[in-house]
């Protein structure tokens, strides 16, 4: 794709004026992510990676929200999303659409991302920045994956960690193929 030096939101172009882009099948589930800045940055990452859909659960900030928009830089207009209070609604939809829940979690039993084989219809779940995935959602995940940590810190910011996992998914299923 040819690179345009001016992003559509800066040029004032409405979404309807833009060409349809191929998307991946990847969906994101943000479970109680508390920071509007993290959520906004995840919208930008999701747009850059052609993510299909974002579910924002519970206290996760959602548009309209000035701090979220500050880091999203217009990406909330390009990625489909929905805010839900209750995970059961999202779980039912993902099950009906034949999606596999994959939790991003560094707890016991998680599989190293570098050894993981992505399913085509993956719903990647990230939890609260401090407490991680809620037990209800963690139990519903078919697999939990972790990013190996080689330094003293045992975790990354949720935005950074999800970005790494999203782009790992793209190695297997690039836009238009997944």
C-alpha positions as CSV (number, residue, x, y, z in Angstrom):
1,X,0.0,0.0,0.0
2,X,1.3,3.4,-0.9
3,X,2.1,5.5,2.1
4,X,0.2,8.8,2.4
5,X,2.1,11.4,4.4
6,X,-1.1,13.0,5.7
7,X,-3.4,10.8,7.8
8,X,-7.0,10.9,6.9
9,X,-8.2,12.3,10.2
10,X,-5.7,15.2,9.9
11,X,-6.9,15.9,6.4
12,X,-10.5,16.0,7.6
13,X,-11.6,13.1,5.4
14,X,-14.6,11.2,6.7
15,X,-14.5,7.4,6.9
16,X,-17.0,7.1,4.1
17,X,-14.5,8.9,1.8
18,X,-11.8,6.3,2.4
19,X,-11.3,3.1,0.5
20,X,-12.3,-0.2,2.0
21,X,-9.2,-2.0,3.5
22,X,-8.7,-5.7,3.9
23,X,-9.0,-6.7,7.6
24,X,-7.7,-9.6,9.6
25,X,-10.1,-11.9,11.5
26,X,-8.4,-10.9,14.8
27,X,-10.6,-9.4,17.4
28,X,-9.5,-7.8,20.7
29,X,-11.2,-7.9,24.1
30,X,-10.1,-5.3,26.6
31,X,-11.1,-6.5,30.0
32,X,-11.2,-3.7,32.6
33,X,-8.2,-1.9,31.0
34,X,-8.3,1.3,33.2
35,X,-6.2,3.8,31.3
36,X,-7.8,5.9,28.6
37,X,-4.3,6.5,27.2
38,X,-3.7,2.8,26.9
39,X,-7.1,2.2,25.3
40,X,-6.5,5.0,22.8
41,X,-3.0,3.7,21.9
42,X,-4.6,0.2,21.4
43,X,-7.1,1.7,18.9
44,X,-4.2,3.1,16.9
45,X,-2.4,-0.2,17.0
46,X,-5.6,-2.1,16.0
47,X,-6.1,0.2,13.1
48,X,-2.5,-0.1,12.0
49,X,-2.8,-3.9,12.1
50,X,-6.2,-4.0,10.5
51,X,-7.9,-5.7,13.5
52,X,-11.5,-6.6,12.8
53,X,-13.2,-5.5,16.1
54,X,-12.5,-4.3,19.6
55,X,-14.7,-5.2,22.6
56,X,-14.3,-2.8,25.6
57,X,-15.5,-4.3,28.8
58,X,-16.6,-2.8,32.1
59,X,-14.5,0.1,33.2
60,X,-12.4,0.2,30.0
61,X,-12.7,3.8,28.7
62,X,-14.6,4.1,25.4
63,X,-15.4,6.9,23.0
64,X,-16.2,9.7,23.4
65,X,-13.4,10.3,25.8
66,X,-10.9,13.2,25.4
67,X,-7.9,11.3,26.8
68,X,-8.6,8.3,24.7
69,X,-9.0,10.4,21.6
70,X,-5.7,12.1,22.3
71,X,-3.7,8.9,21.9
72,X,-6.1,7.2,19.3
73,X,-5.6,10.1,16.9
74,X,-8.8,9.3,15.0
75,X,-8.4,5.5,15.0
76,X,-11.7,5.1,16.8
77,X,-13.3,6.0,13.5
78,X,-11.5,3.3,11.6
79,X,-11.9,0.2,13.9
80,X,-15.3,-1.1,14.8
81,X,-15.9,-1.4,18.5
82,X,-18.5,-1.8,21.2
83,X,-18.6,-1.2,24.9
84,X,-20.2,-3.9,27.0
85,X,-20.7,-4.1,30.8
86,X,-21.0,-7.9,30.8
87,X,-18.5,-10.4,29.3
88,X,-21.3,-13.0,28.8
89,X,-22.7,-11.0,25.9
90,X,-19.3,-10.8,24.2
91,X,-18.6,-14.5,24.9
92,X,-21.9,-15.5,23.3
93,X,-21.1,-13.5,20.2
94,X,-17.6,-14.8,19.9
95,X,-18.8,-18.4,20.3
96,X,-21.5,-17.9,17.7
97,X,-18.9,-16.5,15.3
98,X,-16.6,-19.5,16.0
99,X,-13.9,-17.5,17.7
100,X,-11.3,-18.9,20.1
101,X,-10.4,-16.8,23.2
102,X,-6.7,-16.4,23.7
103,X,-5.7,-14.7,26.9
104,X,-2.5,-12.5,27.2
105,X,-1.4,-13.5,30.6
106,X,2.0,-14.2,32.2
107,X,0.6,-16.5,34.9
108,X,1.2,-20.2,35.4
109,X,0.2,-22.5,32.5
110,X,0.5,-19.8,29.9
111,X,2.3,-20.8,26.6
112,X,5.3,-18.8,25.3
113,X,4.1,-16.6,22.4
114,X,7.1,-17.8,20.3
115,X,5.8,-21.4,20.5
116,X,2.1,-20.6,20.0
117,X,0.2,-21.4,16.8
118,X,-2.6,-18.9,16.2
119,X,-6.1,-20.0,15.2
120,X,-7.4,-17.9,12.3
121,X,-10.5,-16.7,14.3
122,X,-8.7,-15.5,17.4
123,X,-10.1,-13.2,20.0
124,X,-7.1,-11.8,21.9
125,X,-7.9,-10.8,25.5
126,X,-6.0,-8.4,27.7
127,X,-6.9,-7.6,31.2
128,X,-6.5,-4.9,33.8
129,X,-3.0,-3.3,33.8
130,X,-2.2,-4.5,37.4
131,X,-4.5,-7.4,38.1
132,X,-4.6,-9.0,34.6
133,X,-7.5,-11.1,33.3
134,X,-10.5,-11.5,35.4
135,X,-11.0,-15.1,36.6
136,X,-14.2,-15.4,34.7
137,X,-12.6,-14.6,31.4
138,X,-9.3,-16.4,32.2
139,X,-11.3,-19.6,32.6
140,X,-13.0,-19.1,29.2
141,X,-9.7,-18.7,27.3
142,X,-8.8,-21.9,25.4
143,X,-5.1,-20.8,25.7
144,X,-3.2,-18.2,27.6
145,X,0.0,-16.8,26.1
146,X,2.8,-14.9,27.6
147,X,5.7,-12.8,26.3
148,X,9.0,-14.0,27.5
149,X,10.8,-11.5,29.8
150,X,14.6,-11.5,29.9
151,X,15.2,-8.6,32.2
152,X,14.3,-7.8,35.7
153,X,10.8,-6.6,34.9
154,X,8.2,-9.4,34.7
155,X,5.7,-7.6,32.5
156,X,5.2,-4.9,29.8
157,X,2.6,-2.2,29.5
158,X,-0.7,-3.6,28.1
159,X,-0.4,-1.6,25.0
160,X,3.1,-2.8,24.2
161,X,2.3,-6.4,25.0
162,X,-0.8,-6.4,22.9
163,X,1.0,-4.8,20.0
164,X,3.7,-7.5,20.0
165,X,1.0,-10.3,20.2
166,X,-1.1,-8.6,17.4
167,X,1.9,-8.4,15.1
168,X,2.8,-12.0,15.8
169,X,-0.7,-13.0,14.7
170,X,-0.1,-11.0,11.5
171,X,2.9,-13.1,10.7
172,X,0.5,-16.1,10.2
173,X,-2.6,-14.3,9.0
174,X,-1.8,-10.9,7.3
175,X,-4.7,-8.6,6.4
176,X,-6.9,-10.1,3.7
177,X,-5.9,-13.6,4.6
178,X,-7.0,-13.9,8.3
